[in-house]
Amino acid sequence: MTPKNEAELAAIIASADSPMHIIGGGTRPIGTNEGATLSTAKISGITLHEPGALTLVAHAGTPVAEIEKTLAKQNQRLAFEPMDHRALLGTEGTPTIGGVVAGNVSGPRRISVGACRDFMLGVRFVDGAGTIIKNGGRVMKNVTGYDLVKLMTGSYGTLGVLTEVSLKVLPGVEAQATLTLDGLDDATAISAMSAALSSPFEVTGVAHDPIAGKTQFRLEGFASSVAYRAEQVTKLLSKFGTANSDHDAKTVAATWAAIRDVTAFAGQPGDVWRISVKPSDAEALAGKMGAKAVQYDWGGGLIWALSEGGDLRARMGDFDGHATLIRGKTDAPTFQPEPAPLAAITAGLRSKFDPRGILNLGMMT
């Protein structure tokens, strides 16, 4: 089922008598789903772009590439740089903005500007009863009662089907640079990344690849500022080694796109896990995983793990964070099991927004 507009979507959901699997462009088949597929891909198009107000409104099925192209014409961008899962998951299709919002998909720049959720201004969606709901608006300060905008972002279609999203966008940058330290072990790399992040030099990306032996730091902004900050961060990192610098815009962009999309694990056999933790816990947890390979993003706050199978959570034991199975076949739940009090709140929300239990049934349980 591929409705062409919001009204058709609402009618389909209202008349449904069995579960439905909600998708956007079909590039991120995460979790367990039941029922017939319902796609929002044809509910597409940018409905408003006000460059001066740094605001964009688009239907949920609008391709991310179309949005990025439109923004680039005005030297603007989606600052949270959403990940493209196609290489990692071996999928095709077209990433859509609705899918990005539904998964709260955010890239390396999350540590400096925030996640997708932090740029959300408003949503329109259809709940499990077929009712069209609107919440939020087109400005950051928007008092409208319950904050359904934040609630819908990251709900993976379990509370309602997005039809339109309003986003804050940010200006593009004049220059970029990547600084690279070679040969650091995980503990030293995390210390180096923490030092850069706690500095006043506005680092917008910090990642470590143990296999390649590279620890990388990104700087963005006006050319003169990037040059100065790159010099200062190089001095700051000198106790960890000699940092090489790359100021070529194309290679810097390619480097961070590969980090964002975890292309090092693309095409490699095994399960892929995404673990969100405190950076200070990252090295010890990685040591417990028994993974074939790991990569660190967000200064160590995000670990990507390539595993030969089994429940990675069981091997890590109790930890302060959460692990999501992004790719693979195992009996372990896709999403981190919730503590009983939180699970009760979650179930209560779902019963209100989807009383018949038909939207992405089993996705997050």
Contacts in CASP RR format, 6 or more apart in sequence:
PFRMAT RR
TARGET T0000
AUTHOR 0000-0000-0000
METHOD contacts of the structure
MODEL  1
MTPKNEAELAAIIASADSPMHIIGGGTRPIGTNEGATLSTAKISGITLHE
PGALTLVAHAGTPVAEIEKTLAKQNQRLAFEPMDHRALLGTEGTPTIGGV
VAGNVSGPRRISVGACRDFMLGVRFVDGAGTIIKNGGRVMKNVTGYDLVK
LMTGSYGTLGVLTEVSLKVLPGVEAQATLTLDGLDDATAISAMSAALSSP
FEVTGVAHDPIAGKTQFRLEGFASSVAYRAEQVTKLLSKFGTANSDHDAK
TVAATWAAIRDVTAFAGQPGDVWRISVKPSDAEALAGKMGAKAVQYDWGG
GLIWALSEGGDLRARMGDFDGHATLIRGKTDAPTFQPEPAPLAAITAGLR
SKFDPRGILNLGMMT
1 12 0 8 1.000
1 20 0 8 1.000
1 36 0 8 1.000
1 37 0 8 1.000
1 38 0 8 1.000
1 39 0 8 1.000
2 38 0 8 1.000
2 39 0 8 1.000
2 41 0 8 1.000
2 42 0 8 1.000
3 9 0 8 1.000
3 11 0 8 1.000
3 12 0 8 1.000
3 38 0 8 1.000
3 40 0 8 1.000
3 42 0 8 1.000
3 43 0 8 1.000
4 42 0 8 1.000
4 43 0 8 1.000
5 43 0 8 1.000
6 43 0 8 1.000
6 124 0 8 1.000
6 126 0 8 1.000
6 132 0 8 1.000
6 163 0 8 1.000
6 164 0 8 1.000
9 38 0 8 1.000
9 40 0 8 1.000
9 43 0 8 1.000
9 126 0 8 1.000
9 161 0 8 1.000
9 163 0 8 1.000
10 126 0 8 1.000
10 130 0 8 1.000
10 131 0 8 1.000
10 132 0 8 1.000
11 130 0 8 1.000
12 38 0 8 1.000
13 20 0 8 1.000
13 38 0 8 1.000
13 126 0 8 1.000
13 127 0 8 1.000
13 128 0 8 1.000
13 129 0 8 1.000
13 130 0 8 1.000
13 161 0 8 1.000
13 358 0 8 1.000
13 359 0 8 1.000
14 129 0 8 1.000
14 130 0 8 1.000
16 356 0 8 1.000
16 358 0 8 1.000
18 35 0 8 1.000
18 36 0 8 1.000
18 358 0 8 1.000
19 34 0 8 1.000
19 35 0 8 1.000
19 36 0 8 1.000
19 357 0 8 1.000
19 358 0 8 1.000
19 359 0 8 1.000
19 361 0 8 1.000
20 35 0 8 1.000
20 36 0 8 1.000
20 37 0 8 1.000
20 38 0 8 1.000
20 358 0 8 1.000
20 359 0 8 1.000
20 360 0 8 1.000
21 33 0 8 1.000
21 34 0 8 1.000
21 35 0 8 1.000
21 36 0 8 1.000
21 37 0 8 1.000
21 38 0 8 1.000
21 360 0 8 1.000
22 38 0 8 1.000
22 40 0 8 1.000
22 102 0 8 1.000
22 157 0 8 1.000
22 160 0 8 1.000
22 161 0 8 1.000
22 359 0 8 1.000
22 360 0 8 1.000
23 29 0 8 1.000
23 37 0 8 1.000
23 38 0 8 1.000
23 39 0 8 1.000
23 40 0 8 1.000
23 41 0 8 1.000
24 39 0 8 1.000
24 40 0 8 1.000
24 41 0 8 1.000
24 60 0 8 1.000
24 61 0 8 1.000
24 96 0 8 1.000
24 98 0 8 1.000
24 99 0 8 1.000
24 102 0 8 1.000
25 39 0 8 1.000
25 41 0 8 1.000
25 61 0 8 1.000
25 93 0 8 1.000
25 94 0 8 1.000
25 95 0 8 1.000
25 96 0 8 1.000
25 99 0 8 1.000
26 39 0 8 1.000
26 91 0 8 1.000
26 93 0 8 1.000
27 84 0 8 1.000
27 85 0 8 1.000
27 86 0 8 1.000
27 89 0 8 1.000
27 91 0 8 1.000
27 92 0 8 1.000
27 93 0 8 1.000
27 94 0 8 1.000
27 95 0 8 1.000
28 85 0 8 1.000
28 89 0 8 1.000
28 91 0 8 1.000
28 95 0 8 1.000
28 99 0 8 1.000
28 103 0 8 1.000
28 105 0 8 1.000
29 89 0 8 1.000
29 91 0 8 1.000
30 156 0 8 1.000
30 324 0 8 1.000
30 325 0 8 1.000
30 326 0 8 1.000
30 334 0 8 1.000
31 325 0 8 1.000
31 334 0 8 1.000
31 335 0 8 1.000
31 362 0 8 1.000
31 363 0 8 1.000
31 364 0 8 1.000
32 334 0 8 1.000
32 362 0 8 1.000
32 363 0 8 1.000
33 360 0 8 1.000
33 361 0 8 1.000
33 362 0 8 1.000
33 363 0 8 1.000
34 361 0 8 1.000
34 362 0 8 1.000
35 361 0 8 1.000
38 161 0 8 1.000
40 59 0 8 1.000
40 60 0 8 1.000
40 61 0 8 1.000
40 96 0 8 1.000
40 98 0 8 1.000
40 161 0 8 1.000
40 162 0 8 1.000
40 163 0 8 1.000
41 61 0 8 1.000
41 94 0 8 1.000
41 96 0 8 1.000
42 61 0 8 1.000
43 59 0 8 1.000
43 60 0 8 1.000
43 61 0 8 1.000
43 163 0 8 1.000
44 59 0 8 1.000
44 60 0 8 1.000
44 61 0 8 1.000
44 62 0 8 1.000
44 63 0 8 1.000
44 96 0 8 1.000
45 58 0 8 1.000
45 59 0 8 1.000
45 61 0 8 1.000
45 62 0 8 1.000
45 66 0 8 1.000
46 56 0 8 1.000
46 57 0 8 1.000
46 58 0 8 1.000
46 59 0 8 1.000
46 62 0 8 1.000
46 66 0 8 1.000
46 67 0 8 1.000
46 70 0 8 1.000
47 57 0 8 1.000
47 58 0 8 1.000
47 59 0 8 1.000
47 164 0 8 1.000
48 55 0 8 1.000
48 56 0 8 1.000
48 57 0 8 1.000
48 138 0 8 1.000
49 55 0 8 1.000
49 56 0 8 1.000
49 57 0 8 1.000
49 70 0 8 1.000
49 71 0 8 1.000
49 74 0 8 1.000
50 56 0 8 1.000
50 138 0 8 1.000
51 74 0 8 1.000
51 76 0 8 1.000
53 138 0 8 1.000
53 139 0 8 1.000
54 76 0 8 1.000
54 168 0 8 1.000
54 169 0 8 1.000
54 170 0 8 1.000
54 171 0 8 1.000
55 121 0 8 1.000
55 138 0 8 1.000
55 139 0 8 1.000
55 166 0 8 1.000
55 167 0 8 1.000
55 168 0 8 1.000
55 169 0 8 1.000
56 67 0 8 1.000
56 70 0 8 1.000
56 71 0 8 1.000
56 166 0 8 1.000
56 167 0 8 1.000
56 169 0 8 1.000
57 138 0 8 1.000
57 164 0 8 1.000
57 165 0 8 1.000
57 166 0 8 1.000
57 167 0 8 1.000
58 67 0 8 1.000
58 97 0 8 1.000
58 164 0 8 1.000
58 165 0 8 1.000
58 167 0 8 1.000
59 163 0 8 1.000
59 164 0 8 1.000
60 96 0 8 1.000
60 97 0 8 1.000
60 98 0 8 1.000
60 99 0 8 1.000
60 101 0 8 1.000
60 161 0 8 1.000
60 162 0 8 1.000
60 163 0 8 1.000
60 164 0 8 1.000
60 165 0 8 1.000
61 96 0 8 1.000
61 97 0 8 1.000
61 98 0 8 1.000
61 99 0 8 1.000
62 96 0 8 1.000
62 97 0 8 1.000
62 98 0 8 1.000
63 94 0 8 1.000
63 95 0 8 1.000
63 96 0 8 1.000
63 97 0 8 1.000
64 78 0 8 1.000
64 82 0 8 1.000
64 84 0 8 1.000
64 94 0 8 1.000
64 95 0 8 1.000
64 96 0 8 1.000
64 97 0 8 1.000
64 100 0 8 1.000
65 94 0 8 1.000
65 95 0 8 1.000
67 78 0 8 1.000
67 97 0 8 1.000
68 77 0 8 1.000
68 78 0 8 1.000
71 77 0 8 1.000
71 78 0 8 1.000
71 169 0 8 1.000
75 171 0 8 1.000
75 172 0 8 1.000
76 169 0 8 1.000
76 170 0 8 1.000
76 171 0 8 1.000
76 172 0 8 1.000
77 169 0 8 1.000
77 170 0 8 1.000
77 171 0 8 1.000
77 172 0 8 1.000
78 119 0 8 1.000
78 167 0 8 1.000
78 169 0 8 1.000
79 109 0 8 1.000
79 113 0 8 1.000
79 114 0 8 1.000
79 119 0 8 1.000
79 169 0 8 1.000
79 170 0 8 1.000
80 106 0 8 1.000
80 107 0 8 1.000
80 109 0 8 1.000
80 110 0 8 1.000
80 113 0 8 1.000
80 114 0 8 1.000
80 115 0 8 1.000
80 116 0 8 1.000
80 118 0 8 1.000
80 119 0 8 1.000
81 106 0 8 1.000
81 107 0 8 1.000
81 108 0 8 1.000
81 109 0 8 1.000
81 256 0 8 1.000
81 260 0 8 1.000
82 95 0 8 1.000
82 100 0 8 1.000
82 105 0 8 1.000
82 106 0 8 1.000
82 107 0 8 1.000
82 116 0 8 1.000
83 105 0 8 1.000
83 106 0 8 1.000
83 107 0 8 1.000
83 260 0 8 1.000
83 261 0 8 1.000
83 262 0 8 1.000
84 95 0 8 1.000
84 260 0 8 1.000
84 261 0 8 1.000
85 91 0 8 1.000
85 95 0 8 1.000
85 105 0 8 1.000
85 261 0 8 1.000
85 326 0 8 1.000
86 92 0 8 1.000
86 93 0 8 1.000
86 95 0 8 1.000
87 261 0 8 1.000
87 263 0 8 1.000
87 266 0 8 1.000
87 267 0 8 1.000
88 261 0 8 1.000
88 262 0 8 1.000
88 263 0 8 1.000
88 265 0 8 1.000
88 266 0 8 1.000
88 272 0 8 1.000
88 326 0 8 1.000
88 327 0 8 1.000
89 326 0 8 1.000
89 327 0 8 1.000
90 266 0 8 1.000
90 267 0 8 1.000
97 165 0 8 1.000
97 167 0 8 1.000
98 162 0 8 1.000
98 165 0 8 1.000
99 105 0 8 1.000
99 162 0 8 1.000
100 116 0 8 1.000
101 116 0 8 1.000
101 120 0 8 1.000
101 123 0 8 1.000
101 152 0 8 1.000
101 153 0 8 1.000
101 154 0 8 1.000
101 162 0 8 1.000
101 165 0 8 1.000
102 152 0 8 1.000
102 153 0 8 1.000
102 154 0 8 1.000
102 155 0 8 1.000
102 156 0 8 1.000
102 157 0 8 1.000
102 162 0 8 1.000
103 116 0 8 1.000
103 153 0 8 1.000
103 154 0 8 1.000
103 155 0 8 1.000
103 156 0 8 1.000
104 115 0 8 1.000
104 116 0 8 1.000
104 117 0 8 1.000
104 153 0 8 1.000
104 154 0 8 1.000
105 116 0 8 1.000
106 114 0 8 1.000
106 115 0 8 1.000
106 116 0 8 1.000
107 260 0 8 1.000
107 297 0 8 1.000
108 204 0 8 1.000
108 205 0 8 1.000
108 206 0 8 1.000
108 207 0 8 1.000
108 218 0 8 1.000
108 256 0 8 1.000
108 259 0 8 1.000
108 260 0 8 1.000
108 297 0 8 1.000
108 298 0 8 1.000
109 204 0 8 1.000
109 205 0 8 1.000
110 298 0 8 1.000
111 197 0 8 1.000
111 204 0 8 1.000
111 205 0 8 1.000
111 206 0 8 1.000
111 298 0 8 1.000
111 299 0 8 1.000
112 202 0 8 1.000
112 203 0 8 1.000
112 204 0 8 1.000
112 205 0 8 1.000
113 170 0 8 1.000
113 204 0 8 1.000
116 153 0 8 1.000
117 150 0 8 1.000
117 153 0 8 1.000
117 154 0 8 1.000
119 167 0 8 1.000
119 168 0 8 1.000
119 169 0 8 1.000
120 149 0 8 1.000
120 150 0 8 1.000
120 153 0 8 1.000
120 165 0 8 1.000
120 166 0 8 1.000
120 167 0 8 1.000
120 168 0 8 1.000
121 136 0 8 1.000
121 137 0 8 1.000
121 138 0 8 1.000
121 139 0 8 1.000
121 140 0 8 1.000
121 142 0 8 1.000
121 149 0 8 1.000
121 166 0 8 1.000
121 167 0 8 1.000
121 168 0 8 1.000
122 134 0 8 1.000
122 135 0 8 1.000
122 136 0 8 1.000
122 137 0 8 1.000
122 138 0 8 1.000
122 142 0 8 1.000
122 149 0 8 1.000
122 165 0 8 1.000
122 166 0 8 1.000
123 134 0 8 1.000
123 135 0 8 1.000
123 136 0 8 1.000
123 148 0 8 1.000
123 149 0 8 1.000
123 152 0 8 1.000
123 153 0 8 1.000
123 162 0 8 1.000
123 164 0 8 1.000
123 165 0 8 1.000
123 166 0 8 1.000
124 132 0 8 1.000
124 133 0 8 1.000
124 134 0 8 1.000
124 162 0 8 1.000
124 163 0 8 1.000
124 164 0 8 1.000
124 165 0 8 1.000
125 132 0 8 1.000
125 133 0 8 1.000
125 152 0 8 1.000
125 159 0 8 1.000
125 160 0 8 1.000
125 161 0 8 1.000
125 162 0 8 1.000
125 163 0 8 1.000
126 132 0 8 1.000
126 133 0 8 1.000
126 160 0 8 1.000
126 161 0 8 1.000
126 163 0 8 1.000
127 133 0 8 1.000
127 159 0 8 1.000
127 160 0 8 1.000
127 353 0 8 1.000
127 354 0 8 1.000
128 160 0 8 1.000
128 353 0 8 1.000
128 354 0 8 1.000
128 355 0 8 1.000
128 356 0 8 1.000
128 357 0 8 1.000
128 358 0 8 1.000
128 359 0 8 1.000
129 354 0 8 1.000
129 355 0 8 1.000
129 356 0 8 1.000
132 163 0 8 1.000
133 148 0 8 1.000
135 144 0 8 1.000
135 146 0 8 1.000
135 147 0 8 1.000
135 148 0 8 1.000
135 149 0 8 1.000
135 152 0 8 1.000
136 142 0 8 1.000
136 144 0 8 1.000
136 148 0 8 1.000
136 149 0 8 1.000
136 166 0 8 1.000
137 144 0 8 1.000
137 166 0 8 1.000
138 166 0 8 1.000
140 168 0 8 1.000
151 159 0 8 1.000
151 349 0 8 1.000
152 159 0 8 1.000
152 160 0 8 1.000
152 162 0 8 1.000
156 360 0 8 1.000
156 363 0 8 1.000
156 364 0 8 1.000
157 359 0 8 1.000
157 360 0 8 1.000
157 363 0 8 1.000
158 350 0 8 1.000
158 354 0 8 1.000
158 359 0 8 1.000
158 360 0 8 1.000
158 363 0 8 1.000
158 364 0 8 1.000
159 349 0 8 1.000
159 350 0 8 1.000
159 353 0 8 1.000
159 354 0 8 1.000
159 359 0 8 1.000
160 353 0 8 1.000
160 354 0 8 1.000
160 359 0 8 1.000
161 359 0 8 1.000
173 220 0 8 1.000
173 221 0 8 1.000
173 222 0 8 1.000
174 221 0 8 1.000
174 222 0 8 1.000
174 223 0 8 1.000
174 226 0 8 1.000
175 220 0 8 1.000
175 221 0 8 1.000
175 222 0 8 1.000
175 223 0 8 1.000
175 225 0 8 1.000
175 226 0 8 1.000
175 227 0 8 1.000
175 247 0 8 1.000
175 249 0 8 1.000
176 218 0 8 1.000
176 219 0 8 1.000
176 220 0 8 1.000
176 221 0 8 1.000
176 226 0 8 1.000
176 247 0 8 1.000
176 249 0 8 1.000
176 252 0 8 1.000
176 253 0 8 1.000
177 218 0 8 1.000
177 219 0 8 1.000
177 220 0 8 1.000
177 226 0 8 1.000
177 227 0 8 1.000
177 230 0 8 1.000
177 245 0 8 1.000
177 246 0 8 1.000
177 247 0 8 1.000
177 252 0 8 1.000
178 216 0 8 1.000
178 217 0 8 1.000
178 218 0 8 1.000
178 219 0 8 1.000
178 245 0 8 1.000
178 246 0 8 1.000
178 251 0 8 1.000
178 252 0 8 1.000
178 255 0 8 1.000
178 256 0 8 1.000
179 216 0 8 1.000
179 217 0 8 1.000
179 219 0 8 1.000
179 230 0 8 1.000
179 233 0 8 1.000
179 234 0 8 1.000
179 237 0 8 1.000
179 243 0 8 1.000
179 244 0 8 1.000
179 245 0 8 1.000
179 246 0 8 1.000
180 214 0 8 1.000
180 215 0 8 1.000
180 216 0 8 1.000
180 217 0 8 1.000
180 243 0 8 1.000
180 244 0 8 1.000
180 245 0 8 1.000
180 246 0 8 1.000
181 189 0 8 1.000
181 192 0 8 1.000
181 214 0 8 1.000
181 215 0 8 1.000
181 216 0 8 1.000
181 237 0 8 1.000
181 240 0 8 1.000
181 241 0 8 1.000
181 242 0 8 1.000
181 243 0 8 1.000
182 213 0 8 1.000
182 214 0 8 1.000
182 215 0 8 1.000
182 244 0 8 1.000
183 213 0 8 1.000
183 214 0 8 1.000
183 215 0 8 1.000
184 192 0 8 1.000
184 208 0 8 1.000
184 213 0 8 1.000
184 215 0 8 1.000
184 240 0 8 1.000
184 241 0 8 1.000
185 210 0 8 1.000
186 208 0 8 1.000
186 210 0 8 1.000
186 282 0 8 1.000
186 283 0 8 1.000
186 286 0 8 1.000
186 296 0 8 1.000
187 283 0 8 1.000
188 240 0 8 1.000
189 208 0 8 1.000
189 210 0 8 1.000
189 215 0 8 1.000
189 296 0 8 1.000
190 208 0 8 1.000
190 279 0 8 1.000
190 280 0 8 1.000
190 282 0 8 1.000
190 283 0 8 1.000
190 296 0 8 1.000
190 299 0 8 1.000
190 300 0 8 1.000
191 240 0 8 1.000
192 215 0 8 1.000
192 237 0 8 1.000
192 240 0 8 1.000
193 206 0 8 1.000
193 207 0 8 1.000
193 208 0 8 1.000
193 215 0 8 1.000
193 217 0 8 1.000
193 279 0 8 1.000
193 296 0 8 1.000
193 299 0 8 1.000
193 300 0 8 1.000
194 279 0 8 1.000
194 299 0 8 1.000
195 236 0 8 1.000
195 237 0 8 1.000
195 240 0 8 1.000
196 203 0 8 1.000
196 206 0 8 1.000
196 217 0 8 1.000
196 233 0 8 1.000
196 236 0 8 1.000
196 237 0 8 1.000
197 203 0 8 1.000
197 206 0 8 1.000
197 299 0 8 1.000
199 232 0 8 1.000
199 233 0 8 1.000
199 236 0 8 1.000
201 219 0 8 1.000
201 229 0 8 1.000
201 232 0 8 1.000
201 233 0 8 1.000
201 236 0 8 1.000
202 219 0 8 1.000
202 220 0 8 1.000
202 229 0 8 1.000
203 217 0 8 1.000
203 218 0 8 1.000
203 219 0 8 1.000
203 233 0 8 1.000
204 218 0 8 1.000
204 219 0 8 1.000
204 220 0 8 1.000
205 216 0 8 1.000
205 217 0 8 1.000
205 218 0 8 1.000
205 256 0 8 1.000
205 299 0 8 1.000
206 215 0 8 1.000
206 216 0 8 1.000
206 217 0 8 1.000
206 218 0 8 1.000
206 297 0 8 1.000
206 298 0 8 1.000
206 299 0 8 1.000
206 300 0 8 1.000
207 215 0 8 1.000
207 216 0 8 1.000
207 259 0 8 1.000
207 295 0 8 1.000
207 296 0 8 1.000
207 297 0 8 1.000
207 298 0 8 1.000
207 299 0 8 1.000
208 214 0 8 1.000
208 215 0 8 1.000
208 216 0 8 1.000
208 295 0 8 1.000
208 296 0 8 1.000
208 299 0 8 1.000
208 300 0 8 1.000
209 215 0 8 1.000
209 216 0 8 1.000
209 259 0 8 1.000
209 264 0 8 1.000
209 295 0 8 1.000
209 296 0 8 1.000
210 293 0 8 1.000
210 294 0 8 1.000
210 295 0 8 1.000
210 296 0 8 1.000
211 264 0 8 1.000
211 293 0 8 1.000
212 264 0 8 1.000
215 240 0 8 1.000
216 255 0 8 1.000
216 259 0 8 1.000
217 233 0 8 1.000
217 237 0 8 1.000
217 243 0 8 1.000
218 252 0 8 1.000
218 256 0 8 1.000
219 226 0 8 1.000
219 229 0 8 1.000
219 230 0 8 1.000
219 233 0 8 1.000
220 226 0 8 1.000
226 247 0 8 1.000
227 247 0 8 1.000
230 245 0 8 1.000
230 247 0 8 1.000
233 243 0 8 1.000
234 243 0 8 1.000
234 245 0 8 1.000
237 243 0 8 1.000
246 252 0 8 1.000
246 255 0 8 1.000
257 263 0 8 1.000
258 264 0 8 1.000
259 295 0 8 1.000
259 297 0 8 1.000
262 272 0 8 1.000
262 295 0 8 1.000
262 304 0 8 1.000
264 293 0 8 1.000
264 295 0 8 1.000
265 272 0 8 1.000
265 293 0 8 1.000
265 295 0 8 1.000
265 304 0 8 1.000
265 306 0 8 1.000
268 292 0 8 1.000
268 293 0 8 1.000
268 306 0 8 1.000
270 292 0 8 1.000
270 306 0 8 1.000
270 307 0 8 1.000
270 308 0 8 1.000
270 309 0 8 1.000
270 327 0 8 1.000
270 328 0 8 1.000
271 306 0 8 1.000
271 307 0 8 1.000
271 308 0 8 1.000
271 309 0 8 1.000
271 310 0 8 1.000
271 312 0 8 1.000
271 325 0 8 1.000
271 327 0 8 1.000
271 328 0 8 1.000
271 329 0 8 1.000
271 330 0 8 1.000
272 304 0 8 1.000
272 305 0 8 1.000
272 306 0 8 1.000
272 307 0 8 1.000
272 325 0 8 1.000
272 326 0 8 1.000
272 327 0 8 1.000
272 328 0 8 1.000
273 289 0 8 1.000
273 291 0 8 1.000
273 303 0 8 1.000
273 304 0 8 1.000
273 305 0 8 1.000
273 307 0 8 1.000
273 312 0 8 1.000
273 323 0 8 1.000
273 324 0 8 1.000
273 325 0 8 1.000
273 326 0 8 1.000
274 302 0 8 1.000
274 303 0 8 1.000
274 304 0 8 1.000
274 323 0 8 1.000
274 324 0 8 1.000
274 326 0 8 1.000
275 285 0 8 1.000
275 302 0 8 1.000
275 303 0 8 1.000
275 304 0 8 1.000
275 305 0 8 1.000
275 312 0 8 1.000
275 316 0 8 1.000
275 321 0 8 1.000
275 322 0 8 1.000
275 323 0 8 1.000
275 324 0 8 1.000
276 301 0 8 1.000
276 302 0 8 1.000
276 303 0 8 1.000
276 321 0 8 1.000
276 322 0 8 1.000
276 323 0 8 1.000
277 285 0 8 1.000
277 300 0 8 1.000
277 301 0 8 1.000
277 302 0 8 1.000
277 303 0 8 1.000
277 319 0 8 1.000
277 320 0 8 1.000
277 321 0 8 1.000
278 301 0 8 1.000
278 320 0 8 1.000
278 321 0 8 1.000
279 298 0 8 1.000
279 299 0 8 1.000
279 300 0 8 1.000
279 301 0 8 1.000
281 319 0 8 1.000
281 320 0 8 1.000
282 296 0 8 1.000
282 300 0 8 1.000
282 301 0 8 1.000
282 303 0 8 1.000
285 303 0 8 1.000
285 316 0 8 1.000
285 319 0 8 1.000
286 294 0 8 1.000
286 296 0 8 1.000
286 303 0 8 1.000
286 305 0 8 1.000
288 315 0 8 1.000
288 316 0 8 1.000
288 317 0 8 1.000
289 305 0 8 1.000
289 307 0 8 1.000
289 312 0 8 1.000
289 315 0 8 1.000
289 316 0 8 1.000
290 307 0 8 1.000
290 315 0 8 1.000
291 305 0 8 1.000
291 306 0 8 1.000
291 307 0 8 1.000
291 312 0 8 1.000
292 306 0 8 1.000
292 307 0 8 1.000
292 308 0 8 1.000
293 305 0 8 1.000
293 306 0 8 1.000
294 303 0 8 1.000
294 304 0 8 1.000
294 305 0 8 1.000
294 306 0 8 1.000
295 303 0 8 1.000
295 304 0 8 1.000
296 302 0 8 1.000
296 303 0 8 1.000
296 304 0 8 1.000
297 303 0 8 1.000
297 304 0 8 1.000
305 312 0 8 1.000
309 328 0 8 1.000
309 330 0 8 1.000
310 330 0 8 1.000
310 331 0 8 1.000
310 332 0 8 1.000
311 330 0 8 1.000
311 331 0 8 1.000
311 332 0 8 1.000
312 323 0 8 1.000
312 325 0 8 1.000
312 332 0 8 1.000
313 323 0 8 1.000
313 332 0 8 1.000
313 336 0 8 1.000
314 332 0 8 1.000
316 323 0 8 1.000
321 336 0 8 1.000
322 335 0 8 1.000
322 336 0 8 1.000
323 336 0 8 1.000
324 334 0 8 1.000
324 335 0 8 1.000
324 336 0 8 1.000
325 332 0 8 1.000
325 333 0 8 1.000
325 334 0 8 1.000
325 335 0 8 1.000
333 365 0 8 1.000
334 363 0 8 1.000
334 364 0 8 1.000
335 364 0 8 1.000
337 343 0 8 1.000
338 346 0 8 1.000
346 364 0 8 1.000
350 357 0 8 1.000
END
